Amino acid sequence: RSTAGPEGRSRAGGRRPRPWWLLPLAALVVLAWRDELLVSDVGVVLLVVLLTLTLALLAPTVAYLAAGVLVGRAASAAALLAGRRLVADPGPAGRAAAAAGAVGVTLGVVPVFIGSLTAQAAAGDRDYYVLPAVGAGICALVALLVIAASLAVHSTETVLVRRRELATLVATGVPATVVSDSQRLECLLVTVPLAVLGSLVGSVGYAVLAADLAGSTAEVLVGLGSTAAVSVLACWLATAVLRPWVRDAVGPENLRTV
């Protein structure tokens, strides 16, 4: 989708996602002002639900903005192809990776929680809480891998639907690896920024609630770094597994019209 600019250049004509995430975010801000709710069990549950819903609804917008930045600075055909595809239609990919933000919150909270527990709790409490926290972190890692796989499958389905167009592109001289690389970049663009944003919200938010933001700097950085690294690794693994299907989709046999 493109339109002619005043100087003859084309620019993306994709529709910006609607900001539905502002609704739960507004409710979250109202909840934050009610101290009596935050200290209650109901308030904590509402806080988690609203935060998760905000990050889930924010996914298409994050994908759209990240893709727009990439398109403006694209230095390769793969980056331009991935960015334009997301700018034109960020909704399906964003929805496929909607849970990445919630997983990022968990990955951000776990190191800050363990660090705070190690510094303040007694030995018995540490033994009681650390193992479940580590288990929650492992489950979050597995969930992130599943999300990346889901997004990679969605991207592969898009390639299969458009196999004739992409096979024509490859037949004109564009290497087939460009299509595979664009699929991987698309997965990274949707998953990594949202997961890192969730990790930042989770780690900083928990440190603020624990009244130890200054002393939790190292744990916050560990959460951000591990979330980014695991997100990248998950996208690489998922797209590597599906690469044979992508290469078959852009083969010359797909140029047939009947």
Secondary structure, DSSP 4 states (H G I P E B T S, - for coil): -EEE-TTS-EEE-PPPPP-TTHHHHHHHHHHHT-HHHHTSHHHHHHHHHHHHHHHHHHHHHHHHHHHHHHHHT--SHHHHHHHHHHHH-HHHHHHHTTTHHHHHHHHHHHHHHHHHHHHHS-HHHHHHHHHHHHHHHHHHHHHHHHHHHHHHHHHHHHHHHTHHHHHHHHHTT--HHHHHHHHHHHHHHHHHHHHHHHHHHHHHHHHHHTT-TGGGHHHHHHHHHHHHHHHHHHHHHHHHHHHHHHHHHTSGGGG---
